[in-house]
Amino acid sequence: VSSRAGLVNRQVILARRPLGIPQAEHFDVTSSLVPALDPGQLLIRNHYLSVDPAMRGWVNEADNYRAPVPLGSVMPASAVGQVVESRSDHFGRGALVVGRFGWQEYAAVQAELVDRVVEPDDRLAPSLALGVLGANGLAAWFGVREVLRPSPGDTVVVSTAAGSVGSAAGQIAALMGCRTIGIAGGASKVDMCLEGFGFTAAVDYHSPSFAADLRAACPDGVDRYFDNTGGWITDQVMSLLNVHASVAICGTASLPVGDAAPMGPRWERRLLTRRARVEGVLVGDFREGFPDAVRQLTDLVRSGHIAYREDVSQGLDSAPSAIAGLFEGANTGKRVIRLVG
Ligand SMILES: NC(=O)c1ccc[n+]([C@@H]2O[C@H](COP(=O)([O-])OP(=O)(O)OC[C@H]3O[C@@H](n4cnc5c(N)ncnc54)[C@H](OP(=O)(O)O)[C@@H]3O)[C@@H](O)[C@H]2O)c1
């Protein structure tokens, strides 16, 4: 009998299949006993859970890069937690790790689900391993540096620019010597882009003058576009593409999931006449480069060259409604749920 016998685990379960944006009523919070570990497994006590726009796609029955989350299972999510018991040779008790541990207080998982160890650092919160030092910062890092490959002086436009991925993408492009133009929803997020994240200019897509404002912010056209929204916002950017422009599609926040995508202007003539390139980005494709990129991002965050924001809510019960808020722009920065600490 181990010291954790009888330990209760609270878990967020996908209980009903949403059509579109998942709401609180699609999840149940349940309790069960923590199971005994099999050889090779770890028991993790989760400290921070990630909330991601991509979760909308994971829970819907639609074509995606992964199969839909089965009903009745724990909501998959990245999390930062501490190893409280180990039957693996790879990670000892006490290690702080980030991995695919799900929306639950405890996770009994194979050691392979650990993505990396989080080194203790007085100045960097462990939750950053879910944001600027995790999948979001890495999507920005590889999306800008490996896919868009801008040259100094290029005009780089970023959508959801005040968000976790977008703010990192803009700052990485700025460090490469680019003019950066952020697109965000509302005056306070535009201010955040300018004051907090150093964009050269920022434009509010809620404003009726958005198309004209964007054109004015890009007097020499658009060389690179880091796209997190798709839809009408993207249509406006596409109309400004320069010769040999590149577009990286990292997210589609403004498109519905499923088949009923709204029609917009066709881009083909613009792509042809500008000899432009459009490429999808999935951060997991760059896994081999993660350790080096995390090191470089950590140095840039520590030295103040990359700023970030977090949007922290408290307790597992805040998880079920947390995805919907992302699609209302309710978050300012990387949305995480604090369980411990
Ligand atoms: N491809 C990859 O490997 C990868 C990895 C990580 C993340 N991503 C993608 O990157 C994007 C940003 O993720 P994040 O975690 O950094 O989230 P985030 O930007 O911090 O939060 C989402 C933001 O999206 C905006 N938004 C929501 N609905 C919208 C709509 N209908 N039209 C326009 N904007 C809308 C809102 O900002 P406003 O208030 O400004 O509207 C909201 O705050 C997401 O699309 C995500 O799926 C992709």
The ligand as an ORCA input file, in Angstrom:
! r2SCAN-3c Opt
* xyz 0 1
  N      -0.568     25.243    -35.478
  C      -0.073     25.032    -34.263
  O       0.787     24.177    -34.044
  C      -0.598     25.861    -33.133
  C      -0.048     25.772    -31.841
  C      -0.568     26.611    -30.841
  C      -1.629     27.488    -31.145
  N      -2.129     27.530    -32.409
  C      -3.209     28.449    -32.797
  O      -2.788     29.773    -32.555
  C      -3.927     30.609    -32.364
  C      -3.717     31.445    -31.113
  O      -3.682     30.571    -29.973
  P      -3.397     31.136    -28.510
  O      -3.306     29.976    -27.605
  O      -2.288     32.099    -28.581
  O      -4.749     31.894    -28.161
  P      -4.941     33.443    -27.898
  O      -4.590     34.193    -29.125
  O      -4.249     33.821    -26.625
  O      -6.499     33.483    -27.644
  C      -7.392     33.335    -28.697
  C      -7.714     34.713    -29.305
  O      -8.291     34.509    -30.583
  C      -9.041     35.645    -30.906
  N     -10.301     35.213    -31.518
  C     -11.214     34.379    -30.985
  N     -12.261     34.223    -31.819
  C     -11.988     34.999    -32.909
  C     -12.688     35.286    -34.122
  N     -13.880     34.735    -34.390
  N     -12.106     36.123    -35.013
  C     -10.889     36.677    -34.760
  N     -10.188     36.460    -33.631
  C     -10.737     35.634    -32.724
  C      -9.281     36.414    -29.616
  O      -8.473     37.585    -29.649
  P      -9.129     39.028    -29.949
  O      -9.704     39.488    -28.648
  O      -7.993     39.820    -30.451
  O     -10.219     38.787    -30.954
  C      -8.769     35.486    -28.536
  O      -8.254     36.153    -27.418
  C      -5.125     29.682    -32.268
  O      -5.812     29.707    -33.493
  C      -4.493     28.323    -32.005
  O      -5.302     27.270    -32.439
  C      -1.637     26.734    -33.386
*
